[in-house]
Amino acid sequence: MQAWTWAVASPTALTSVAITGTNFSGSANVNAITCPLSLSYCLVAGGNGQVGTVTRPSTASASPAITLFTSSSITNLGTKAINALKCPSGYCMAVGQGGLILTDGKSATPAPNSVSSWQVVTGPQSTYDLNGLACFSTNLCVAVGAHGTVEVATSTGTALAGNTAATWKTIPTGVTYDLNNVRCLAIGCIAAGVGHLVLLTPPATATASWKVRPIS
């Protein structure tokens, strides 16, 4: 067996970089950021329904720039806080306060850097705050939140974005503690809360149900 030798590396000095453009208003937090490799920009989201893009600098000496969308331009978004943001493959989804689910799948060709592409998903989902989001593929997204809330969106054969057949549904968990984060692999998802983990196993067939098993 090969022996490993560990050493403490000297940290590289970090320098602050000015970001030009419009900053988040008031004291709103930046709660989520994602920088998909397929896009030439990052997406940021946070309090007061604020979401926008941060362009990557073209050179080492250039500054990134932030462009915020006008939340009033997205119907039903208002000032709800956005808590999690994911871009699995060419499209993006966000979740947040009061069961908010936001997607840039308004058109068949998603454009996350265009406010006209975003829409609030309306449906039978819970009104509890959603705190975490995981999209295992373009066909499966799982959101978790307060009071053991789990919301699942699935689509067979086509991507969720721009697909009106894709539906979100609430998965009964039987737990009442808050779930703050979730991660998914091919075999299922693990949701995490304060001192708790919940295993979520997707159905093996189209008519079967999700299995929920608290493991701590």
C-alpha positions, 0 to 999 in steps of 0.5 A: 500500500502506498504511503501518503505524506501530508504537508501544510501548503502555503496559502496564496494571497487573495486580493479583492476584485471590484465588481462593477454594475448594480449591487444588491439593494439594501441589506439583501443577502447573496444566498446562491451563486452558480457558474456553469461551465456551459455559460460565459457568466455566473448567476447570483440570487438572494434576498428581495427576489433579486437575481442576475448575472455576473460576467466573467472578466475577459483578462486577469486585470479586467473586472467582472460586472453584475447585472440584476434583473428587475424582479417586477418583470417576473410575474409572481416573484415579488420580493421573495428571497431566493435561497438556492440556485442550480444550472444542471445543463443549459437551463437554471432553476431556483427555489426560495421563500414561501415555496418559491420555484423559479425557472428559466424554462419559459421558452423552449430555448432557455436563456438564463441571462435574459429576464424574459426567460424566467418564470415562477412555477405555479402549482400544488407545491408547499408554501413552506420555505425551500432551502436546498435544490439539487438537479441530478439531470435535465430530467430530475430536480429535488427541492427541500425545505422547512417542516420536512418539505420535499418537492420533486420535478420529473420529466421523461424523455425531454428536459424540464426546461421549456417542457409544460408536461414537467410537474412538481409534486410534494413528497410526504416525508413524515418528518417535521424538522427543517431540511436545508440542503440536498444532494443527488446521485444515480441511486437517490438523494440525501437531504440534510437538516440540523442533526438529521439526514433523510434518504430519498429513493426515486421510484423504480417504475412510473407507477411506484412512489418515492421512498423516504427513510430518515437515517439520523 
